[in-house]
Amino acid sequence: MDYHSLSEQVKQNALALFNSAQNGQLLYHDLAHTEGVVKAAVQISNHYQLNDHDFFVVYAAAWFHDTGYSSPNSSNHEQRGAEKAAAYLSGLGVDEATINQVKACIQATNVPQTPVTLLEKIVCDADMFHLGTDEFAERNKLMRKECEANQHEAISKEEWRKGSIKLLQSHEFHTDYCRLLLNAKKQENLNKLLQKQNEVKTVEKPTEKSIEKPVEKPVDAAPSITEITAIPIDLPAGKKSKKGDSTW
């Protein structure tokens, strides 16, 4: 098969799907994200020197993996993206075995990712490639905004930071290439979040020295002169204080 021609047709079809998308709340899972995943997939595939067939499987899966978001309802988007890919590739005359490989690669991106084959691992690592790059902070902000738009409620920075820390701590790249290339930067991104979290906790929890404790007065202590002079004294009827007398 002419995989070069097929790849170009897949690209154009995916572009058309995103351009006609009915979901206007895609601030993260947009065309820019998919183009980034495709770029990463090509980079990883070239490292592993895939043959034309396997390269096409990865390339098609990368373009289709988030097309499920093109519908108003983005739930279970991996399955719907796989179905869109299967329908389109079948129309191009692609054999069933290849279509099933593309579908498996797309479905493997469902978090938590569970890829089995090398091709599935490449697509999964391409999808999470940004976790180990300088783009992480900006992409993470966009993901938060998209979640807020879909849930119709605000998510605090603290709550989102906790979730991001959990993601980075639990995530693992599946190919040796991405582990060597991206793990150090991913750890740096995680450390920044942990540092920020610690700074917030320090501000919220005052130190012991900064807490003002009330001065305790002994139970049997005599009243101070200030307290005494503040007490009004009623003189006996008809008696006035002489000049020079104290207030009491």
C-alpha positions as CSV (number, residue, x, y, z in Angstrom):
1,M,0.0,0.0,0.0
2,D,1.0,3.6,-0.6
3,Y,1.4,4.5,3.1
4,H,2.7,8.0,2.3
5,S,-0.5,8.9,0.4
6,L,-2.6,7.3,3.1
7,S,-0.8,9.3,5.8
8,E,-1.5,12.6,4.0
9,Q,-5.2,11.7,3.7
10,V,-5.4,10.8,7.4
11,K,-3.9,14.2,8.2
12,Q,-6.3,16.1,6.1
13,N,-9.3,14.2,7.5
14,A,-8.2,14.9,11.1
15,L,-7.7,18.6,10.3
16,A,-11.3,18.7,8.9
17,L,-12.7,17.1,12.0
18,F,-11.0,19.6,14.3
19,N,-12.0,22.5,12.1
20,S,-15.7,21.4,12.3
21,A,-15.6,20.5,16.0
22,Q,-18.8,21.4,17.8
23,N,-17.1,21.5,21.2
24,G,-16.0,25.1,21.8
25,Q,-14.5,24.3,25.2
26,L,-11.4,22.5,23.9
27,L,-8.7,24.7,25.4
28,Y,-6.2,21.8,25.9
29,H,-7.4,19.0,23.6
30,D,-7.3,21.2,20.5
31,L,-5.6,21.0,17.2
32,A,-2.4,22.4,18.7
33,H,-2.2,19.5,21.1
34,T,-2.8,16.9,18.4
35,E,-0.2,18.4,16.2
36,G,2.3,18.3,19.1
37,V,1.5,14.6,19.7
38,V,2.0,13.8,16.0
39,K,5.3,15.6,16.1
40,A,6.4,13.6,19.1
41,A,5.2,10.4,17.6
42,V,7.2,11.0,14.5
43,Q,10.3,11.8,16.6
44,I,10.0,8.6,18.6
45,S,9.2,6.5,15.6
46,N,12.2,7.7,13.8
47,H,14.4,6.8,16.7
48,Y,13.1,3.2,16.6
49,Q,13.4,3.2,12.7
50,L,9.9,1.8,12.2
51,N,9.1,0.3,8.8
52,D,6.5,2.1,6.6
53,H,3.6,0.0,7.9
54,D,4.3,0.5,11.6
55,F,5.0,4.2,11.1
56,F,1.6,4.6,9.4
57,V,-0.1,2.9,12.3
58,V,1.5,5.3,14.8
59,Y,1.0,8.3,12.6
60,A,-2.7,7.5,12.0
61,A,-3.3,6.8,15.7
62,A,-1.6,10.1,16.7
63,W,-3.9,12.1,14.4
64,F,-7.0,10.3,15.4
65,H,-6.4,9.8,19.1
66,D,-8.4,12.9,20.3
67,T,-10.9,13.2,17.4
68,G,-13.5,11.9,19.9
69,Y,-13.5,15.4,21.3
70,S,-14.9,16.7,18.1
71,S,-18.4,15.8,19.4
72,P,-20.2,18.0,22.0
73,N,-19.9,15.2,24.6
74,S,-16.2,14.4,25.3
75,S,-16.8,11.4,27.6
76,N,-15.2,8.1,26.4
77,H,-13.4,10.0,23.7
78,E,-10.7,7.3,23.2
79,Q,-13.3,4.8,22.1
80,R,-15.1,7.3,19.8
81,G,-11.8,8.4,18.3
82,A,-10.9,4.8,17.6
83,E,-14.3,4.3,15.9
84,K,-13.8,7.4,13.8
85,A,-10.4,6.1,12.7
86,A,-11.7,2.7,11.9
87,A,-14.6,4.0,9.8
88,Y,-12.3,6.4,7.8
89,L,-9.5,3.9,7.3
90,S,-11.9,1.2,6.2
91,G,-13.2,3.6,3.5
92,L,-9.6,4.0,2.3
93,G,-9.3,0.2,1.8
94,V,-6.9,-0.3,4.8
95,D,-6.9,-4.0,5.9
96,E,-8.7,-4.9,9.1
97,A,-5.5,-6.0,11.0
98,T,-3.9,-2.6,10.5
99,I,-7.1,-0.8,11.5
100,N,-7.2,-2.9,14.7
101,Q,-3.6,-1.9,15.5
102,V,-4.5,1.8,15.0
103,K,-7.6,1.4,17.3
104,A,-5.5,-0.4,20.0
105,C,-2.9,2.5,20.0
106,I,-5.7,5.0,20.4
107,Q,-7.4,3.1,23.2
108,A,-4.1,2.6,25.0
109,T,-3.9,6.4,25.7
110,N,-6.7,6.1,28.1
111,V,-5.3,7.1,31.6
112,P,-4.0,5.1,33.3
113,Q,-2.2,4.1,30.2
114,T,-1.7,0.4,29.7
115,P,0.2,-0.1,26.3
116,V,1.4,-3.5,25.4
117,T,3.1,-3.3,22.0
118,L,5.9,-1.0,21.0
119,L,3.6,1.0,18.7
120,E,1.1,1.5,21.6
121,K,3.9,2.6,23.8
122,I,5.1,5.2,21.2
123,V,1.6,6.7,20.9
124,C,1.1,6.8,24.7
125,D,4.5,8.5,25.2
126,A,3.8,11.0,22.4
127,D,0.5,11.9,24.1
128,M,2.3,12.6,27.4
129,F,5.5,13.9,25.9
130,H,4.9,17.5,27.3
131,L,5.2,16.2,30.9
132,G,9.0,16.2,30.3
133,T,9.4,19.5,28.5
134,D,9.3,23.2,29.2
135,E,5.8,23.3,27.8
136,F,4.4,21.4,30.8
137,A,3.4,24.5,32.9
138,E,1.5,26.2,30.1
139,R,-0.2,23.0,28.9
140,N,-1.2,22.2,32.5
141,K,-2.9,25.7,32.8
142,L,-4.8,25.0,29.7
143,M,-5.9,21.6,30.9
144,R,-7.2,23.2,34.1
145,K,-9.2,25.9,32.2
146,E,-10.7,23.2,30.0
147,C,-11.8,21.2,33.0
148,E,-13.3,24.3,34.6
149,A,-15.2,25.0,31.4
150,N,-16.6,21.5,31.1
151,Q,-17.5,21.2,34.8
152,H,-18.9,24.8,34.9
153,E,-17.1,25.5,38.2
154,A,-13.8,26.9,39.3
155,I,-11.0,24.6,40.5
156,S,-8.6,26.2,43.0
157,K,-4.9,26.4,42.2
158,E,-4.1,24.3,45.3
159,E,-6.5,21.5,44.3
160,W,-5.2,21.4,40.7
161,R,-1.6,21.5,41.9
162,K,-2.3,18.4,44.1
163,G,-3.8,16.6,41.1
164,S,-0.8,17.6,38.9
165,I,1.7,16.3,41.5
166,K,-0.2,13.0,41.7
167,L,-0.1,12.7,37.9
168,L,3.6,13.3,37.6
169,Q,4.4,11.0,40.5
170,S,2.4,8.1,39.1
171,H,3.2,8.6,35.4
172,E,5.9,6.6,33.7
173,F,7.1,6.8,30.1
174,H,6.9,3.5,28.4
175,T,9.8,3.6,25.9
176,D,13.4,3.7,26.9
177,Y,13.9,6.6,24.5
178,C,11.5,8.8,26.3
179,R,12.7,7.8,29.7
180,L,16.2,8.8,28.8
181,L,15.1,12.0,27.0
182,L,12.3,13.3,29.3
183,N,12.5,11.9,32.8
184,A,15.0,14.5,34.2
185,K,12.8,17.4,33.0
186,K,9.7,15.7,34.2
187,Q,11.3,15.4,37.7
188,E,12.2,19.1,37.5
189,N,8.6,20.0,36.7
190,L,7.4,17.9,39.6
191,N,10.0,19.5,42.0
192,K,8.7,23.0,41.1
193,L,5.1,21.9,42.0
194,L,6.3,20.4,45.3
195,Q,8.2,23.5,46.1
196,K,5.2,25.7,45.4
197,Q,3.0,23.5,47.5
198,N,5.5,23.7,50.5
199,E,5.6,27.5,50.1
200,V,1.8,27.7,50.4
201,K,1.8,25.5,53.4
202,T,4.4,27.6,55.1
203,V,2.4,30.7,54.6
204,E,-0.8,29.1,55.8
205,K,0.7,27.7,58.9
206,P,2.2,30.4,61.2
207,T,5.3,29.6,63.2
208,E,5.1,29.1,66.9
209,K,7.1,32.3,67.6
210,S,4.6,34.4,65.5
211,I,1.6,33.3,67.7
212,E,1.0,35.8,70.4
213,K,0.1,34.1,73.7
214,P,-2.0,36.0,76.3
215,V,-0.2,37.0,79.4
216,E,-1.5,34.9,82.3
217,K,-1.9,36.7,85.7
218,P,-1.4,34.7,88.8
219,V,-4.7,33.9,90.6
220,D,-3.7,35.6,93.9
221,A,-1.8,38.5,92.3
222,A,-2.7,41.9,93.7
223,P,-4.4,44.3,91.2
224,S,-2.1,46.8,89.5
225,I,-2.1,50.5,90.3
226,T,-3.7,51.1,86.9
227,E,-6.6,48.7,87.7
228,I,-7.1,50.3,91.2
229,T,-7.2,53.9,90.0
230,A,-9.7,52.9,87.4
231,I,-12.2,51.7,90.0
232,P,-14.8,54.4,90.9
233,I,-15.2,54.8,94.7
234,D,-18.5,56.1,96.2
235,L,-17.8,58.4,99.2
236,P,-20.1,58.4,102.2
237,A,-23.0,60.8,101.8
238,G,-22.1,64.4,102.7
239,K,-18.4,63.7,102.6
240,K,-16.2,65.3,99.9
241,S,-12.6,64.5,99.2
242,K,-10.1,67.0,100.4
243,K,-7.6,68.6,98.2
244,G,-4.6,66.3,98.0
245,D,-6.6,63.1,98.8
246,S,-6.1,60.2,96.4
247,T,-8.9,59.1,94.1
248,W,-9.8,56.3,96.5
